[in-house]
Amino acid sequence: MQYDALESAIREMNLIGDDQWQGMLSQAMDEQPHLMAFLINISDDFSEDVHEHLLRITVILAIAFQKAGIQINLITPASLDKVIEEKVEAYEDLAEEDELDEDGMGKVANSPHVFDRVRKWVKEELGAKMPILDETQANINLMLDVIISVLEEHAVDPAAEKSETND
């Protein structure tokens, strides 16, 4: 993903009102029903503020892909489960090795730069509402990593597909 597209999407999200947010959320639910249903189902695991920011970052990433001219195919329950399983295993391994810190999580992220920027945005937006427990922060980071990874795995660059067919 282009870093400029991500920055542009973050700026766009910071400027929208509640009505626009509801429309964007509704569109995301229509376009990625399985991912959004998963995120809705984990609402009890996080504070309302954290949960809303997980939803917002999903929309931000979708906007960033769109700005970069990249489409995201429908995420299936099976592919979502696979990514969740892989990420949970990676985070459990980090915990066993006592490396469940920002550096360790960045190492297992599929896109470390995107992960770092997304994590930074969430921290900035939540401010004092950011949970202080390390375990809760690790769970937030795990969800961010899952969201980024599953979207990237289903991203299709139409320009790349055209050049492959022309070869």
PAZAPA-4460 file (N, C-alpha, C; in steps of 0.05 Angstrom, whole numbers, plus 32768, in hexadecimal, padded with zeros to 4 digits):
% residues 167
    n_x    n_y    n_z   ca_x   ca_y   ca_z    c_x    c_y    c_z   seq   type   mol
   8011   7FE8   8000   8000   8000   8000   8012   8019   8000     1      M     A
   800A   802D   7FF1   8019   8045   7FF0   8015   8055   800A     2      Q     A
   802B   805D   8016   802A   806C   8030   801B   8086   802D     3      Y     A
   801E   8094   8016   800F   80AD   8011   7FF1   80A9   8011     4      D     A
   7FE8   8093   8006   7FCC   808C   8005   7FC1   8088   8021     5      A     A
   7FD1   807B   8032   7FCA   8077   804E   7FC8   8091   805D     6      L     A
   7FDB   80A3   8059   7FDB   80BD   8066   7FC3   80CD   805D     7      E     A
   7FBD   80CC   8044   7FA6   80DB   8039   7F8C   80D0   8044     8      S     A
   7F8A   80B5   8047   7F72   80A9   8052   7F6E   80B1   8070     9      A     A
   7F84   80B2   807E   7F83   80BA   809B   7F7A   80D7   809D    10      I     A
   7F84   80E9   808C   7F7B   8105   808C   7F5E   8106   8086    11      R     A
   7F55   80F7   8072   7F39   80F7   806B   7F27   80EE   8082    12      E     A
   7F30   80D8   8090   7F20   80CE   80A7   7F1F   80E3   80BD    13      M     A
   7F34   80F2   80C1   7F35   8106   80D6   7F22   811E   80D0    14      N     A
   7F1A   8121   80B7   7F09   8138   80B0   7EEB   8132   80AD    15      L     A
   7EE4   8118   80AE   7EC8   8111   80A8   7EB6   8116   80C1    16      I     A
   7E9D   811A   80BC   7E89   811C   80D1   7E7C   8101   80D7    17      G     A
   7E6A   8101   80EA   7E5C   80E9   80F2   7E4C   80DD   80DB    18      D     A
   7E3E   80EE   80CC   7E2D   80E3   80B6   7E3E   80D6   80A1    19      D     A
   7E55   80E3   809A   7E67   80D6   8087   7E72   80BC   8091    20      Q     A
   7E79   80BC   80AB   7E84   80A4   80B7   7E70   808D   80B6    21      W     A
   7E57   8093   80BC   7E43   807E   80BB   7E40   8073   809E    22      Q     A
   7E41   8085   808B   7E40   807C   806F   7E57   806B   8067    23      G     A
   7E6F   8073   8070   7E87   8063   8069   7E87   8048   8077    24      M     A
   7E7D   8048   8090   7E7B   802E   809F   7E67   801C   8091    25      L     A
   7E51   8027   8089   7E3C   8017   807B   7E48   800B   8060    26      S     A
   7E57   801C   8052   7E63   8013   8039   7E77   7FFC   803E    27      Q     A
   7E87   7FFF   8053   7E9B   7FEB   805B   7E8C   7FD0   8062    28      A     A
   7E76   7FD2   806F   7E67   7FBA   8076   7E5C   7FAD   805E    29      M     A
   7E54   7FBC   804A   7E4A   7FB1   8031   7E60   7FA4   8021    30      D     A
   7E78   7FB1   8020   7E8E   7FA7   8010   7E9D   7F90   801D    31      E     A
   7E9F   7F90   8037   7EAF   7F7C   8045   7E9E   7F71   805D    32      Q     A
   7E88   7F64   8057   7E76   7F5C   806D   7E83   7F49   8082    33      P     A
   7E95   7F37   8079   7EA0   7F24   808C   7EB4   7F31   809F    34      H     A
   7EC5   7F42   8094   7ED8   7F51   80A4   7ECA   7F63   80B8    35      L     A
   7EB6   7F71   80AE   7EA8   7F84   80BF   7E97   7F75   80D4    36      M     A
   7E8C   7F5F   80CE   7E7D   7F4F   80E1   7E90   7F45   80F7    37      A     A
   7EA8   7F3C   80F0   7EBC   7F34   8103   7EC2   7F4C   8116    38      F     A
   7EC7   7F63   810B   7ECD   7F7B   811B   7EB6   7F83   812D    39      L     A
   7E9E   7F81   8123   7E86   7F87   8134   7E85   7F72   814B    40      I     A
   7E8A   7F59   8145   7E89   7F44   815A   7E9D   7F47   8170    41      N     A
   7EB3   7F55   816B   7EC8   7F58   8180   7EC3   7F71   8191    42      I     A
   7EAD   7F7E   818D   7EA8   7F97   819C   7EA9   7F94   81BA    43      S     A
   7EA1   7F7D   81C4   7EA2   7F79   81E2   7EBE   7F76   81EC    44      D     A
   7ED1   7F71   81DB   7EED   7F6C   81E3   7EFC   7F86   81E7    45      D     A
   7EF1   7F9D   81DF   7EFF   7FB7   81E0   7EEC   7FCC   81E9    46      F     A
   7EF7   7FE2   81F2   7EE7   7FF9   81FA   7ED9   8003   81E0    47      S     A
   7EC4   8013   81E4   7EB5   801E   81CD   7EC7   802F   81BC    48      E     A
   7ED9   803F   81C8   7EEB   8050   81B9   7EFF   803F   81A8    49      D     A
   7F0B   802B   81B5   7F1E   801A   81A6   7F10   800C   818F    50      V     A
   7EF8   8001   8195   7EE9   7FF2   8180   7EE3   8005   8169    51      H     A
   7EDA   801D   816E   7ED4   802F   8158   7EED   8035   8148    52      E     A
   7F04   8037   8154   7F1C   803D   8145   7F26   8025   8135    53      H     A
   7F20   800D   813E   7F25   7FF5   812E   7F14   7FF6   8114    54      L     A
   7EFB   7FFE   8117   7EEA   8001   8100   7EF4   8017   80EE    55      L     A
   7EFB   802D   80FA   7F05   8044   80EA   7F1F   803D   80DB    56      R     A
   7F31   802F   80E7   7F4A   8028   80D9   7F44   8016   80C2    57      I     A
   7F30   8005   80C5   7F29   7FF3   80AE   7F20   8004   8097    58      T     A
   7F0F   8018   809C   7F06   8029   8087   7F1D   803A   807C    59      V     A
   7F2F   8044   808D   7F46   8053   8084   7F56   8042   8071    60      I     A
   7F5B   802A   8078   7F6C   8018   8066   7F5E   8013   804C    61      L     A
   7F43   800F   804C   7F34   800B   8034   7F36   8024   8022    62      A     A
   7F34   803C   802E   7F37   8055   801F   7F53   8057   8013    63      I     A
   7F67   8050   8023   7F83   8052   801A   7F88   8040   8002    64      A     A
   7F7D   8027   8003   7F80   8015   7FEC   7F72   8021   7FD4    65      F     A
   7F5A   802C   7FD8   7F4B   8038   7FC2   7F5B   8050   7FB6    66      Q     A
   7F67   8060   7FC7   7F76   8077   7FBD   7F8F   806E   7FAD    67      K     A
   7F99   8056   7FB4   7FB0   804B   7FA6   7FA8   803C   7F8D    68      A     A
   7F8E   803B   7F87   7F84   802D   7F70   7F83   800F   7F73    69      G     A
   7F82   8006   7F8C   7F83   7FE9   7F92   7F67   7FE1   7F9C    70      I     A
   7F5D   7FCB   7F90   7F43   7FC1   7F99   7F47   7FAB   7FAE    71      Q     A
   7F33   7FA7   7FBF   7F35   7F92   7FD3   7F1E   7F7E   7FCD    72      I     A
   7F26   7F66   7FC7   7F13   7F51   7FC2   7F04   7F4A   7FDC    73      N     A
   7EED   7F3D   7FD9   7EDD   7F35   7FF0   7EEE   7F23   8003    74      L     A
   7EEF   7F2A   801C   7EFD   7F1A   8030   7EE9   7F05   803A    75      I     A
   7EF1   7EEC   8038   7EE0   7ED6   8040   7EE5   7ECF   805D    76      T     A
   7ED1   7EC2   806A   7ED6   7EB9   8085   7EEE   7EA7   8088    77      P     A
   7EF3   7E95   8075   7F09   7E83   8077   7F24   7E92   8075    78      A     A
   7F26   7EA5   8063   7F3F   7EB4   8061   7F44   7EC6   8079    79      S     A
   7F2E   7ED1   8084   7F30   7EE1   809D   7F3A   7ECF   80B4    80      L     A
   7F2D   7EB8   80B7   7F36   7EA5   80CC   7F53   7E9E   80C9    81      D     A
   7F5C   7E99   80B1   7F78   7E92   80AC   7F8B   7EA8   80B5    82      K     A
   7F85   7EC1   80AE   7F96   7ED7   80B6   7F95   7EDB   80D5    83      V     A
   7F7E   7ED8   80E1   7F7C   7EDB   80FE   7F8D   7EC5   810B    84      I     A
   7F8A   7EAD   8102   7F9A   7E97   810D   7FB8   7E9C   810B    85      E     A
   7FC1   7EA4   80F3   7FDD   7EAA   80EF   7FE7   7EC0   8102    86      E     A
   7FD7   7ED5   8104   7FE0   7EEC   8115   7FDF   7EE5   8132    87      K     A
   7FCB   7ED7   813B   7FCA   7ECF   8157   7FE2   7EBE   815E    88      V     A
   7FE8   7EAB   814D   7FFF   7E9A   8151   8019   7EAA   8152    89      E     A
   801C   7EBD   8140   8034   7ECE   8140   8036   7EDF   815A    90      A     A
   8020   7EE9   8163   8020   7EF9   817C   8025   7EE7   8194    91      Y     A
   801A   7ECF   8194   801F   7EBC   81AA   803D   7EB5   81AB    92      E     A
   8049   7EB1   8194   8066   7EAC   8193   8076   7EC3   819E    93      D     A
   806E   7EDC   8197   807B   7EF3   81A2   8079   7EF5   81C0    94      L     A
   8061   7EEE   81CA   805C   7EEF   81E7   806E   7EDA   81F5    95      A     A
   8070   7EC2   81E9   8081   7EAE   81F5   809E   7EB6   81F6    96      E     A
   80A7   7EC5   81E1   80C3   7ECE   81E0   80C7   7EE9   81EE    97      E     A
   80B2   7EF2   81FC   80B2   7F0C   820A   80B9   7F23   81F7    98      D     A
   80AF   7F22   81DF   80B4   7F36   81CB   809A   7F43   81C1    99      E     A
   8085   7F42   81D2   806B   7F4E   81CB   806C   7F6C   81D0   100      L     A
   807E   7F7A   81C2   8081   7F96   81C4   807E   7FA2   81A8   101      D     A
   8080   7FBC   81A6   807C   7FC9   818B   8090   7FBE   8177   102      E     A
   80A9   7FBA   817E   80BC   7FAF   816B   80B5   7F93   8162   103      D     A
   80AE   7F82   8175   80A7   7F67   816E   808E   7F65   815D   104      G     A
   807A   7F75   8164   8061   7F76   8153   8067   7F80   8137   105      M     A
   8078   7F94   8135   8080   7F9F   811B   808D   7F8A   810A   106      G     A
   809D   7F78   8117   80AB   7F63   8108   8099   7F4E   80FC   107      K     A
   8082   7F49   8109   8070   7F34   80FF   805A   7F40   80EE   108      V     A
   8058   7F5B   80EC   8044   7F68   80DC   804B   7F63   80BE   109      A     A
   8037   7F5E   80AE   803B   7F5B   8091   8046   7F74   8085   110      N     A
   803C   7F8B   808E   8045   7FA5   8084   804D   7FB7   809C   111      S     A
   8066   7FB4   80A5   806E   7FC3   80BD   806A   7FE1   80BC   112      P     A
   806E   7FEE   80A6   806B   800B   80A4   804D   8013   80A7   113      H     A
   803C   8004   8099   801F   8009   809B   8016   8003   80B8   114      V     A
   801F   7FED   80C3   8018   7FE6   80DE   8020   7FFC   80F2   115      F     A
   8039   8006   80EF   8042   801B   8101   8032   8034   80FF   116      D     A
   802B   803C   80E6   801C   8055   80E2   8000   8052   80EC   117      R     A
   7FF3   803B   80E8   7FD8   8036   80F1   7FD8   8035   8110   118      V     A
   7FEB   8028   811B   7FED   8027   8139   7FF0   8043   8144   119      R     A
   8001   8053   8137   8006   806F   8140   7FEC   807F   813F   120      K     A
   7FDD   807C   8129   7FC4   808A   8126   7FB0   8083   813C   121      W     A
   7FAE   8069   8142   7F9B   8060   8156   7FA3   806C   8171   122      V     A
   7FBD   806B   8178   7FC6   8077   8191   7FC1   8095   8193   123      K     A
   7FC6   80A3   817D   7FC1   80C0   817C   7FA3   80C6   817F   124      E     A
   7F93   80B7   8172   7F76   80BC   8173   7F6A   80B6   818E   125      E     A
   7F73   80A0   819A   7F68   8098   81B4   7F73   80A9   81CA   126      L     A
   7F8C   80B2   81C8   7F98   80C2   81DC   7F96   80B6   81F8   127      G     A
   7F89   80C4   820A   7F87   80BA   8226   7F74   80A2   8228   128      A     A
   7F64   809D   8213   7F52   8086   8213   7F5F   806C   820B   129      K     A
   7F79   806E   8203   7F88   8056   81FC   7F8B   8045   8214   130      M     A
   7F84   802B   8213   7F87   801A   822B   7FA5   8019   8233   131      P     A
   7FA9   8017   824D   7FC4   8017   8257   7FCF   7FFB   825B   132      I     A
   7FBE   7FE7   825D   7FC7   7FCC   8261   7FD6   7FC2   8248   133      L     A
   7FED   7FB7   824C   7FFD   7FAC   8235   7FED   7F97   8225   134      D     A
   7FDF   7F86   8234   7FD0   7F71   8227   7FBA   7F7C   8214   135      E     A
   7FAD   7F91   821E   7F98   7F9D   820D   7FA4   7FAB   81F5   136      T     A
   7FBB   7FB8   81F9   7FC9   7FC5   81E2   7FD2   7FB0   81CE   137      Q     A
   7FDB   7F99   81D8   7FE4   7F84   81C6   7FCC   7F79   81B6   138      A     A
   7FB5   7F77   81C3   7F9D   7F6E   81B5   7F94   7F82   81A0   139      N     A
   7F96   7F9C   81A6   7F90   7FB1   8192   7FA3   7FAE   817A   140      I     A
   7FBD   7FAB   8180   7FD1   7FA8   816B   7FCC   7F8F   815A   141      N     A
   7FC4   7F79   8168   7FBE   7F61   8159   7FA7   7F66   8146   142      L     A
   7F92   7F73   814F   7F7B   7F79   813D   7F83   7F8B   8126   143      M     A
   7F94   7F9F   812B   7F9E   7FB0   8116   7FAD   7FA0   8101   144      L     A
   7FBE   7F8E   810B   7FCE   7F7D   80F9   7FBD   7F6B   80E9   145      D     A
   7FA8   7F5F   80F5   7F95   7F4E   80E7   7F87   7F5E   80D1   146      V     A
   7F7D   7F76   80D8   7F6F   7F86   80C4   7F81   7F8D   80AC   147      I     A
   7F99   7F97   80B2   7FAC   7F9E   809C   7FB2   7F85   808B   148      I     A
   7FB8   7F6F   8098   7FC0   7F57   808A   7FAA   7F4C   8078   149      S     A
   7F92   7F4A   8082   7F7C   7F3E   8073   7F75   7F50   805B   150      V     A
   7F76   7F6B   805F   7F70   7F7D   8049   7F86   7F7A   8034   151      L     A
   7F9F   7F79   803C   7FB5   7F77   8029   7FB4   7F5D   801A   152      E     A
   7FAD   7F47   8027   7FAB   7F2D   801A   7F96   7F2D   8004   153      E     A
   7F82   7F3E   8007   7F6C   7F3E   7FF4   7F6D   7F56   7FE0   154      H     A
   7F83   7F64   7FE2   7F87   7F7B   7FD0   7F90   7F72   7FB5   155      A     A
   7F84   7F7F   7FA1   7F8A   7F78   7F85   7F90   7F92   7F76   156      V     A
   7FA7   7F94   7F6B   7FAF   7FAC   7F5C   7FA8   7FA7   7F3F   157      D     A
   7F93   7FB5   7F35   7F8C   7FB1   7F19   7FA2   7FB6   7F05   158      P     A
   7FB3   7FC9   7F0B   7FCA   7FCF   7EF9   7FDD   7FB7   7EF7   159      A     A
   7FE2   7FAA   7F0E   7FF4   7F93   7F0E   7FE7   7F7C   7EFF   160      A     A
   7FCD   7F78   7F02   7FBF   7F63   7EF3   7FC1   7F67   7ED5   161      E     A
   7FBE   7F80   7ECC   7FC0   7F86   7EAF   7FDB   7F80   7EA4   162      K     A
   7FF0   7F87   7EB4   800B   7F83   7EAA   8012   7F65   7EA9   163      S     A
   8006   7F55   7EBB   800B   7F38   7EBB   7FFD   7F2C   7EA2   164      E     A
   7FE6   7F36   7E9A   7FD8   7F2B   7E83   7FE6   7F33   7E69   165      T     A
   7FF4   7F49   7E6A   8002   7F52   7E52   801D   7F44   7E4D   166      N     A
   8027   7F36   7E61   8041   7F29   7E5F   8040   7F11   7E4C   167      D     A
***
